[in-house]
Amino acid sequence: MKIEELVLKRYAYLNETDLMIWRHVVNDKRHAANLIIDELAAETNVSRTTVSRFVKKIGLEGYSEFKVLLRLEREDEMGDVSTQDYDLACDAIINYVEEQKTKNYDDACKMVYDAKKVFIYGSGDIQRSVARQLKRMFTSCQEMIYDIAGSTVDSSYYKMIDEGDVVILISLSGNNENVLDIARKMKILGAKIISITEFKNNQLTAISDEALYISSTNLNFLKDHPDYKITMLYYVLAELFFIRYCIYKKNRLHQEGKACDM
């Protein structure tokens, strides 16, 4: 049983001094695991007897057992770092791809196929990279996508938007005010919106005609550092959307009796 579990199990029997000792330990387990009982007592401004009493209150025989458990937990945590996050990332990618096998892209494909013009905009560095990738891929099936590059949208772009156009907006949170402003203006001009965001309720999907999602997975490699978000799924979604569109376009051309040069 982990020390945290022992503390929680006997939480009702611990006083404020006990909890203060515990908070000091849990704040830096690596440091605490190397302290002798007198050093921990000095750092927490209590007597060694108080530390010993705390250790016994949580069900351990003595301070030596407490140190052994701390060290074992640290070793387990360090061992997990090399594989746990990697496995989590792999599982997130695998699970997302499996989910996409049954995803119906027909509505989004129909919007692109029927559009007079298609524009695309990404709100950040990764999103803009995905936008360029989609533009490049769609040329392979003889579809032109106009990439609205840059962190802001020049007013001249709005003069190019007509009713019947489609705008693909790529945003991580879907709550970026700049992207929302673009979406609202495009809707007023009569364009339809396809949004690509992480899977959660957000303002952009609420005003979009069709929403595509990625699964957002956070990893943390260093203490006190921001989480890292897996970005590969943007590219996975882009490629799967493109493949689905190629299939959709072939079927539509066949139904309409048109030649298909793809």
N, C-alpha and C positions, 0 to 999 in steps of 0.2 A: 504493500500500500504506500502511496506517495505521501510525503509530509503534508502537502496541502489537504489531502483527504483526512489525515489524522487531526489536523487543526480544525477543519470543518466539523468533524464528528464530535469533537469535544469543545466546540466553540462556546457553549453555554457555561463551561467551567473556567473559562479564561477571563482574567481581569484586564484592565486597561494597560497595565505594565506588560503583561504577557503579550497582548496584541501589538504593543509598541516594539517588543523584541522581534516578533514575527514579521512585522512590516519592514524592519531593518534588514532582516535576513532575506526576505523575498525580493527586496529591492535590488539586491546583487548577490545571487546565490553563489556565483563563482568566488567572489571575495569571501563570503561567509563560510564557505566550505573549507577555507584555508586558515580560519581563526581558531586558536585554542580558546577554552572557555573564559579565561581571564581577559583576553583581547575583546571577545564579544561583549563581555560585561562592561569593560571600559568604554567601548564605543556606544553602548546603549545607556551608560550612566546608571547601571544597577550593580548589585553584588553578584558574585559567581553563584551564590546560593539561590538567588532569584532566577538566574538562567537555568540552573539545574532543576529547580522546581517547575519551571515552564516546560522543560523537556519531558519530565515525568508526567506532567498534566496531560500531555498529548499522547501518552501511552508508551513512551520509550524507556528503556532501562537506564540510560544515562547519556551524557553528552557525546561520548564516543560513538554510540549508535546513531545519534543525530547527525554527526559529521559524515559517517559512512553513507547514510541515506542521501545526504545532500550531494556528495560526490558522485554517487551512482546515478542520481537524477541528472546531474550536469553531464555525465558521460553519455547517458541515453539521449539527452537533448542534442548534444553535439553530434552524436552518431546519426540522429534523425535528420539533421539539417542537410546532409549530403544527398539524401534519398527522398525524404518525405515531400519536400516542395517539388522536386523533379517529378515524382510519381503523381502528385496532385495536378501539375501542369499537363502531363500526358493524359491523365484521366479526363481532365476538362476538355481537351481537344478531341479525344476519342468520343466522349459522350455527346459533344456538340455535333460532330459529323454524323453520328448514329441518329440523332434527332432530326437532322436535315434530310435524311432519306425519305421521311414521310411529310416533309414540309411542302405545302402547295404554294408555288410561286406564280401561279397562273394570273392572278389579278395584277401583280406588279409587271409581269411580262406583257400582258395585254395593254397596260398603260404605256409602256415604252413602244410597243409595236404600233399603236394607234396615234402616238404623239406626232405633232407637226415638227417639233424640235425637242431635243432632250439636253438639259443642262445638269451639271453636277458641281457640288461645292462641299469641301471638307473644312471643318472648323479648326483643326489643329494640324501639326506636322504629320502625324500618322494618318489622320483622316484625309489630308490632301494627297498623300502618297497613294492611298487606296483609290482616291478619285482618279488619279492619273492612270493607275493600273486598270480600272474599269474602262476608262476611255480607250486605252490601248487595246484591251481585249475585245471590246465591242466593234472595233474596226474590222476584226477578223470575220464578223458576220454582217459586214457592210452596213453598220449603223454608226452614225456620227453623233458623238456626245461632246457638247461644248463645255470645256473645263473652266469654271470660274475660279481662277487662281488668286492667291493673296489672302491675307487675313481679313480683309473687308471687301465688300462688293461695290464696285464703281457704279455710279448712278446710270451710266450708259447701258449697263446690262439690263436694267429694268425697262429701257426703251425697246429692247429686243424681244421681250416676253409678250406672247400673245395667248389668247384663249386657246386651249388645246395643247399647249406645251406642257412638258413634264420636267420637274426639277427634283433631282436626287440630292438630299441633304444628309451628310454624314457627321454625326456628333456623338461623343462618348456618353455624356450625361443626358443630352436632350433638353437641358435646361439652360444652355448658354444663351444669354439675352441677344447676342449678335445674330445667332442662327435663328432664333425665334422671330426677330425683326425681319430677317430675310424671308422666312416662311410666310409671315403675315402679308408682306408686300407682294410676294409672288401669288398668293391666293387671291388677293384683291384684283390682280391683273388677269386672273382667270386660269392660272397654271394649276396643275395637279402636283401634289407633293408625295414623293416616296422618301421615307426617313429610314436611316440606318443608325441604330443606337444600341446601347447595352440593354439587356432584358430587365426592364423595370418601368413602372409608371413614370412618365415624364411629359412635359408640356408639348414637346415637339410631336410625339406620336399622337397626342390628342388632336392636333390640328392637321395631321397628315391624312392623305387619302389611302395610303398603304404603308405599313410599317414592317421593316425587317430588323431582326435582332441578332446580336451576338451575346454569348454568355460571358459575364464579367467575373473573372477569377483574380483575387488578390493574393500576392505572395509577399512575405516579409523575410528578408535575409539578414538584416542588421537591426539590432535594437535601437530604438529612437529614430529610425529612418522611415520615410514614407513607404507605404506599400507599393509593390510593383504590380501593374496590371498586365495580363497577357494580351498582346496586341495581334498575335497571329490570326486570331479568329476573324478579324476584319478581312484579311486576305482570303481566308477560307470561304467566308460568305460571298465575297466578291466573285471568286472563281465559280462557286456553285451556282450563283445567280446567273452568271454568264452562260454556263453550260445549260441550265434550265431554259434560258432565253433562246439559245440556238435550237433546242428541241422544239420549243413553242413556235418559233418562227417557221421552221420547216413544215410543221403541221398546218399552220395557218396558210402558208403559200400553197400547200397541197390542196387544202379545202377550197381555196379561191381559184384553183386551176392556173396558178402562176408558176413560171419556171423558177427553179431554185438553183442558184449557182454556188451555193455555200459548200 
